[in-house]
């Protein structure tokens, strides 16, 4: 869930027609310096949503089960590599089933607005922290669907697994607008970007990794050192800028996209179109909180045209120019009900030092509950970020499925490799 540094910066959240819930049962490896977490994927239908409407939702991608406070209260938090501030719902609202009650915890400590945590460590927040009537540090999180969360910064004891306890800063949110149904399934959000107050930073993790499986399957999240799976990884360095720029998110996981291939053909684009300009527009971010991958308009058009050309004898175009899936994806096809997808040319994202191949079912997304006669509607899983309202490239979690994704914070790089999440789980000794 990456925010957009446009005129009025807002958080960019998951774009989803189906919601993927990944529940985590935390297990600690006693012999290694990491915690391995099995993930179970569930799908929640959203029949009320229009598939051709742009939907911004702070709903669930990966949820982590842990306990907070003294005595411990069980919470579930959305794991999001595109957010800094972690927060918990701290007020009971209609249809909200999960909350954290700070009044029941002896270890809960609100942050005064004079604290350095409030005055200096919130410098990367989009909305500046302020002082409320009780002289506590007040924060507001704004989302792209115009909803907001607000409350106070505080510190509390977070217990991850049986042996890991940390006193961490988070937002205790007691005021929300436009609360969606998916919020009732989670207590809050765990920010894992490069910001000062992210969980990854506060926990001083050397690295963390995950493997996201497809729908109705299982995956893995690992906090800590390499569990012996890194030998096959290809790395691309993180790009960091110290100078503030209006369109550059300095705490995002930014890498350098250098080109795109369809099949074996490299799109005839100058490498300069992938470079951030003087304002920071055009950075490439890898984000677990965004579903699909979004490209700047000129690059998206080139990819769309080449993919359509190479598949013209394999796929039947939808033939409805008014249909734009989620407002950004206008390359859609008809697939006869009951038939599978043909063998399609892969799309390869070429980074500095590594390549990410998008192939098979990851190329097309079935639009649920939408059919044209005897055909299902499938749309190309790349979108136009210009229509999204951001000036950046975003690599979403849909294209990270069955990849081992490693965020190496010590060496400032991201590594990935094709894998099978079920085999990884078996290797780590995790049960279903």
MOQUIJO-V419477 format. One record per residue. RES is the residue in one small letter. D_LAST is the distance of its C-alpha to the last C-alpha in Angstrom with 1 decimal. Layout:
RES|D_LAST ; RES|D_LAST
This chain:
x|27.8 ; x|31.1 ; x|34.4 ; x|37.5 ; x|40.7 ; x|43.0 ; x|46.1 ; x|44.1 ; x|40.8 ; x|37.7 ; x|34.0 ; x|32.5 ; x|29.2 ; x|26.6 ; x|28.2 ; x|26.0 ; x|26.5 ; x|22.9 ; x|20.9 ; x|17.5 ; x|15.5 ; x|12.7 ; x|11.3 ; x|10.7 ; x|9.6 ; x|12.1 ; x|12.1 ; x|15.4 ; x|16.4 ; x|19.5 ; x|21.0 ; x|20.9 ; x|22.3 ; x|19.2 ; x|16.3 ; x|12.9 ; x|10.8 ; x|7.5 ; x|8.6 ; x|8.0 ; x|11.2 ; x|13.5 ; x|17.1 ; x|20.1 ; x|23.3 ; x|26.5 ; x|29.1 ; x|31.9 ; x|31.9 ; x|34.3 ; x|32.8 ; x|36.0 ; x|36.2 ; x|35.2 ; x|32.6 ; x|31.8 ; x|29.0 ; x|27.4 ; x|24.1 ; x|20.5 ; x|19.0 ; x|16.5 ; x|16.2 ; x|15.8 ; x|15.6 ; x|18.2 ; x|21.3 ; x|24.9 ; x|28.2 ; x|29.8 ; x|28.7 ; x|25.3 ; x|24.4 ; x|20.9 ; x|20.9 ; x|18.8 ; x|20.4 ; x|20.5 ; x|20.1 ; x|23.2 ; x|24.8 ; x|27.9 ; x|28.9 ; x|30.5 ; x|30.9 ; x|28.0 ; x|28.7 ; x|27.7 ; x|29.1 ; x|31.6 ; x|33.4 ; x|32.5 ; x|33.2 ; x|33.2 ; x|29.8 ; x|28.1 ; x|25.6 ; x|24.4 ; x|27.1 ; x|27.8 ; x|31.0 ; x|33.0 ; x|35.6 ; x|33.2 ; x|32.5 ; x|35.1 ; x|33.7 ; x|34.2 ; x|37.0 ; x|38.5 ; x|40.0 ; x|43.7 ; x|45.1 ; x|47.2 ; x|44.2 ; x|43.8 ; x|40.2 ; x|41.7 ; x|44.8 ; x|43.5 ; x|39.7 ; x|39.3 ; x|41.5 ; x|38.9 ; x|38.2 ; x|39.7 ; x|41.3 ; x|43.2 ; x|42.4 ; x|45.1 ; x|46.5 ; x|46.2 ; x|48.7 ; x|47.2 ; x|47.4 ; x|43.6 ; x|41.9 ; x|41.2 ; x|38.9 ; x|38.3 ; x|35.6 ; x|36.8 ; x|34.7 ; x|35.9 ; x|35.9 ; x|38.5 ; x|36.2 ; x|36.3 ; x|34.7 ; x|37.0 ; x|37.1 ; x|37.7 ; x|36.3 ; x|35.2 ; x|33.5 ; x|30.8 ; x|28.4 ; x|24.9 ; x|22.3 ; x|19.2 ; x|17.0 ; x|19.0 ; x|21.8 ; x|22.6 ; x|25.2 ; x|27.5 ; x|30.5 ; x|30.0 ; x|32.2 ; x|30.9 ; x|32.5 ; x|32.7 ; x|33.4 ; x|35.4 ; x|37.0 ; x|35.3 ; x|36.8 ; x|35.2 ; x|32.0 ; x|29.6 ; x|27.1 ; x|24.1 ; x|25.5 ; x|25.0 ; x|21.2 ; x|21.4 ; x|23.6 ; x|24.7 ; x|24.3 ; x|23.7 ; x|26.2 ; x|25.4 ; x|28.5 ; x|31.4 ; x|33.3 ; x|34.7 ; x|32.7 ; x|29.3 ; x|26.4 ; x|26.2 ; x|29.9 ; x|30.0 ; x|27.2 ; x|29.1 ; x|26.0 ; x|27.2 ; x|24.5 ; x|21.2 ; x|18.9 ; x|16.3 ; x|14.9 ; x|14.7 ; x|13.3 ; x|15.1 ; x|14.9 ; x|12.2 ; x|9.8 ; x|7.8 ; x|9.7 ; x|10.9 ; x|13.8 ; x|15.9 ; x|18.9 ; x|21.6 ; x|22.8 ; x|21.7 ; x|18.8 ; x|20.7 ; x|19.9 ; x|23.2 ; x|25.5 ; x|25.2 ; x|25.5 ; x|28.7 ; x|30.0 ; x|32.2 ; x|34.1 ; x|33.9 ; x|37.2 ; x|38.6 ; x|41.8 ; x|43.6 ; x|46.2 ; x|45.2 ; x|45.4 ; x|45.3 ; x|42.6 ; x|40.5 ; x|37.4 ; x|37.8 ; x|34.4 ; x|32.3 ; x|30.6 ; x|33.5 ; x|33.8 ; x|36.6 ; x|36.1 ; x|38.9 ; x|38.7 ; x|36.8 ; x|36.9 ; x|36.6 ; x|36.2 ; x|38.5 ; x|40.8 ; x|41.0 ; x|42.1 ; x|45.7 ; x|45.1 ; x|46.7 ; x|44.3 ; x|46.2 ; x|44.5 ; x|41.2 ; x|42.8 ; x|43.0 ; x|46.6 ; x|48.8 ; x|47.2 ; x|43.6 ; x|42.9 ; x|40.8 ; x|38.2 ; x|34.8 ; x|31.7 ; x|28.1 ; x|26.1 ; x|22.5 ; x|24.0 ; x|26.1 ; x|24.6 ; x|27.1 ; x|29.6 ; x|33.2 ; x|36.3 ; x|39.8 ; x|42.0 ; x|44.0 ; x|41.0 ; x|39.0 ; x|42.1 ; x|42.5 ; x|38.9 ; x|39.0 ; x|42.3 ; x|41.3 ; x|38.0 ; x|40.0 ; x|42.6 ; x|40.4 ; x|38.6 ; x|41.7 ; x|41.7 ; x|38.0 ; x|37.3 ; x|39.5 ; x|40.1 ; x|39.5 ; x|43.2 ; x|43.0 ; x|44.1 ; x|43.5 ; x|39.7 ; x|38.0 ; x|34.2 ; x|33.5 ; x|37.0 ; x|36.4 ; x|35.3 ; x|38.2 ; x|37.3 ; x|35.8 ; x|36.0 ; x|36.0 ; x|33.6 ; x|34.5 ; x|32.1 ; x|30.2 ; x|30.7 ; x|28.5 ; x|29.4 ; x|31.9 ; x|31.5 ; x|32.4 ; x|33.8 ; x|31.3 ; x|32.2 ; x|32.1 ; x|32.4 ; x|34.6 ; x|34.3 ; x|36.4 ; x|34.8 ; x|31.7 ; x|30.9 ; x|28.1 ; x|28.0 ; x|27.1 ; x|26.9 ; x|25.9 ; x|24.2 ; x|24.2 ; x|28.0 ; x|28.3 ; x|26.7 ; x|27.1 ; x|29.0 ; x|27.5 ; x|30.0 ; x|32.8 ; x|34.6 ; x|38.1 ; x|39.4 ; x|37.2 ; x|35.5 ; x|32.4 ; x|32.9 ; x|31.0 ; x|32.0 ; x|32.0 ; x|29.4 ; x|32.0 ; x|34.2 ; x|37.5 ; x|37.3 ; x|41.0 ; x|40.1 ; x|37.3 ; x|40.0 ; x|38.9 ; x|40.6 ; x|37.7 ; x|35.1 ; x|31.5 ; x|28.5 ; x|25.7 ; x|21.9 ; x|22.2 ; x|23.7 ; x|21.3 ; x|18.4 ; x|17.0 ; x|19.3 ; x|18.7 ; x|20.8 ; x|22.4 ; x|24.8 ; x|27.1 ; x|29.2 ; x|31.4 ; x|32.6 ; x|32.6 ; x|30.8 ; x|27.7 ; x|26.1 ; x|24.0 ; x|23.1 ; x|21.5 ; x|18.1 ; x|15.0 ; x|12.1 ; x|9.6 ; x|12.0 ; x|12.2 ; x|8.7 ; x|9.4 ; x|12.8 ; x|11.9 ; x|9.9 ; x|6.8 ; x|3.8 ; x|0.0
